[in-house]
């Protein structure tokens, strides 16, 4: 339950806390439902594979693409687990709010504003909307609770707002692992082809990601020239 803080600052933002709890609770339920749905999709894929004629299951083509679909599902599962974890931490941050934690968040925000480290806003804490204060506090709790995952490299901090986000490499690794396991155990066999496929897919994803960043950089330069 929320701690009954005595500060006027908290009393003003307590209503925003209640709205955020309702929102985060809905997100937790929806992501949990999506995870169950993804598990059903995985089962349906295996069932569809079993329903294919033997000649189609042995040609290698269908096994590859079935494994690709499972890889996408595996990456989606990891992403949904991350969302479930994030909203769980955001919720716990509000549920167990303390006077000291609230004051530390406020003081750090004002300090970052003075040192121009705050990228999502330039106003001091007292000039922010109540909902903004509540979100900043919840995300500060998420950041503090996720330090070990940030150090491990599974989570990272965005450059623009210093918020915790799942690294793309984790999704890529989840896709490749799900592809490899499903191809070897269900849709193909362990051999040179399975290893070559994983290497080729990893290279393709890496090149695509590098190209995306390059295209984004070129697009921004073109916008600057036009403006």
Secondary structure, DSSP 4 states (H G I P E B T S, - for coil): -------HHHHHHHHHHHHHHHHHHHHHHHHHHHHHHHHHHHHHHHHHHHTS-HHHHTSSHHHHHHHHHHHHHHHHHHHHHHHHHHHHHHHHHHHT--HHHHHHHHHHHHHHHHTT--SS--S-GGGS-HHHHHHHHHHHHHHHHTHHHHHHTSEEE-TTT--EEE-HHHHHHHHHHHHHHHIIIIIS-SSHHHHHHHHHHHHHHHHHHHHHHHHHHHHHHHHHHH-
